[in-house]
Amino acid sequence: MLNLLSFIHWNVDPEIFNIGFLSVRWYGLLFASGFLIGYYIGEYMLKSENVNTKWIESLFFYLIIATVLGARLGHVFFYGWEYYSQHPSEILKVWHGGLASHGGAIGILIAMFIHSKVVTKRTMLWTLDRIVVPTALVAAFIRTGNLMNSEIYGIETTLPWGFVFERNSEVVAKHPTQIYEALSYLVSFGVLTFLYWRTSSKNRPGLLMGAFFILLFTARFFVEFIKEDQEAFEAGMLLNMGQWLSIPFVLVGILLVVRAIKKPEVIFKNR
């Protein structure tokens, strides 16, 4: 029988401090920090291409709104409609956690379509190929926020790096799937950064976007096998909701990469 002391006992307070009406939580801090760092990375990338600086500011605004709104509504409708339909006021409390990456991806796609039509006048793929690089890093920050909230973790494990989430009254070690996903997203960020700076990928519309979909959602698909069900309706399903939602993204990613490789490079001229 394994000694519980061989595991990591996790009992971090998700709230950093509370001053009257002001509550600062790790999740919110990591979420905001990820976007801030992502903004500077994206700004550096676009400036290297001599892109209109006004595009950068508007792109950041579109991206924040799309990610938060899409991810929150994705969580509400894909995972928690039974609860939120009875407690609609809770939908607005994003700082308590509860964001679905699939919903965030859909939100970003819609927002970038609008941004491309209204602002850049370039193809939607041109915009997406550039924003997915820092987005992978932001995703890692968000999963770290889930760890600080002691949420979205895995099934029981005997591995020495298992976490006992004491704040949730757990008494056995569970897979820290938040860390697994965060690390996979960091690797994805590294791969996408390499492709952007060291290859001609940015001149092949859809290649970086496709690689992003393949890397992130393939990792998500496999991690889900050792993750606890987020909602009761997932019990008994061959694949859980996260896996079913990941499959279309991976397939679209493969199609985008194949299409990008077959087509000639496209070099946009700045205006």
N, C-alpha and C positions, 0 to 999 in steps of 0.2 A: 504494500500500500504506500502510495507516494505521500510524502510529507507536504502539507500545504505551505510550509515555509519556503519550499523550493520554487513556488510560483511568485508572480508579481501581484501584490495586493494593491489595488487601485481604489483610492477613495478621495480623489481630487474634487474640491468644491468647484462647480462650474461657474460660480460667481466670483470675480476677482475682488470687487468691493461694491458696497451699496451705500450711497449717500442720499438719504431722503428718497426722492422720486427717481434719482439716477442710479441705474444698476448696470455695471459693466461686467460682461461675461466673457469667458475665454472664447466661446464660439463666435460671438460678434467681433471680438478683437482680431481673431485669426481670419475671419471672413473679410473684414475691412483691410487688414494688412495684406492679404493675398491679392486683393484687387488693386491696392496701391502699388505694390511691387510689380504686379502684372501690367499696370498702366505704364510704368517707366520702362519696362522691357519692350512693350509694344511701341511706345514712343521712340525708343532708340532704333527699333527695327524700321519703322516707317520713315524716320528722318534719314536713315541710311539710303533710302530710295528716293529722297528728295520729295516726299509726299507733302501736299498742302497741310500745314500744321493745324488748320481749322478742322480738318477731317479727324485728326487724332482726338481732339477734345470732344467732338460730337460722338465719335465712335465709342469712347469711354462711357459717356452718358447712356447711349443706347444699350451698351453691353451690361451695365449694372442693372438697369431696369429690367431688361430681358431675362437675365440670369435669376435675379431674386424672384420676379413674378412667375416666370416659367417653372423654376424649381419648386417654389411654394405650391403653386396650383397642381403641379405634377404629383407632389406628395399628397395633397388633399384629395385629388380625384383617383390616383392610382392605388394609394395605400390606406387612406384614412377617411374616406367619404362617410362611412357609417358614423364615425365620431364627429367629424366637422359639420355634417349636416344637422346635427343636434346642438353643436356649439359653434355657430358661425363666427362669433367674436374672436375665437381662438385662431382663426385663419390668419389674422393680421400679425400675430405674435411670432414673427420669424425668429426673433432672438432666443426663443425657447428650443430651437432646432426643428428639424422636419423639412428637409429639402430633398427633392428627388433629382438626381443627375440627368435622368432621361427627360424630365420636364424642363430642366434648365437648357438642355441641348435643343429641344423644340423651340423654346423661347428665343434662344440665340439665333436660330435659323430664320425665324419670322422677323426678328429685329434687323438682322443683317440684310435681309431682302429689302426691307423698307429703307435702310440706310444707303444701300447701293443705288436704289432708284431715286432717292431724294437728294443725297449728298454727293457721293463719289461719281455717280454716272458710269461706274464700271460694273463688271459682272459681280454677281453675288459671291462667286467662288474666289475672286481676287481678294475680297474682304475676309472671307472665312479662312482662307489659307494663311492669313497673317495673324488673325486673332486666336487661332487654336493653339499657337505656341505658348503664349502666356496663360491661356485658359487651363492647360494641363497642370501648370504650377498652382493656379488658384484652386483647382480640384483637390490637390494634395493638402492645401491649407484647410479646406473645408472638412476633409476627412479627419484631420488632426483635431478640429473643433468637435467632431462627433466623439472622439476619444475623450476629450475634456468633459463632455456631457455624459459620458458613460452610456452611450447609446449605439445602436446598430453594430453589435458585436456578434461573435460566432458561437458555435456549439461547444460543448464540453471537450476539453483536450487534456492530455497528460504531458504535453510538451513543456519543457522548463520555462518557456517564455509565455506560458498561459497567464491571463489576467483574471484575478478574482475581483469582480466589480462589486465591491462592498457597498457602495452607495445604493445599489439596486438590490441589496440583501442577498447577493449571490454567495454561495458557500463553496462552489467548485470553480475551477479554472476554466476559462473560455478562450477561444481563439480571439486575439485582438485584431479582428478583420479590418478595423479602421486603419491600423498601421500597415497591414498588407496592401490595402488599396492605396494609401498615401504613398507608399514606396513605389508601387507600380506606376502611379501617376508621375512621380518624380523621374522615373526611368523614361516614361513617355515624353516628358518635357525635355529630357536630355537628347533623346532621339530626334524629336522635332526641331530642336535648336540646331543640332548638327545638320539636318537636312536643309534647313533654311539658309544657314551661313556657309556651309561647305559644299553644297551641291546646287544644281540648277532647279531644284524642286519648286521654288517660288515662281518660276516661269512656266510651270506646267499646271494649269488651273485644275484644282481638285485633288492634287497629289497629297499635299499636306493635310487637307481636310480628311481625305480618305484614310491616311495613316493615323490621324488622330482617332477617328472612329474605331479603326481596327485595334489599335493599342489599348485605348481606355476601356472599350466595351468588351473586348475579349478577356481582359483582366477581370473586369466586373463579373462577367459570366461565370468564370471559374471560381472566384472567391465566394460567390453566392452558394456554392455547394456546401461550404462549411459555415455559413451564416445562419443565425436563427431567423425564423420567419418573422417578418415585421408585423404582419396582420394575421388574424385567425383564419381567414379564408384561404391562406396559402398552404395550410396543413393538408398533406395528402396529394398535393400537386406534383406531377412529374418534374416540372421545372417551376421555380417560383416566379413571382411577378417581375422581379429584377432581371431574371434571365430571359423571359419572354420579350421584355422590352429591349434587351440588349441585342438580340438576334438581328432585327431589322437594321440597326445601326452598323453592325459588323458587315452585313451583306452590302449595304449601300457604300460602306468604306471600301470594300473590295472592288466594286464596280467603278468607283471614282479613281482608284489607283490604276486599274487596268486601262481605263479611258485616258487618263493623264499620260501614261507611258506611251500609248499608241499615237497620241496626237503630237504635233510639233510644238516646240516651245513658243510661248507668247510673251513678248516683252512690251509692256505698256510704256507709252511716252507720257511724261508728266506735262501737265498744262499749267 
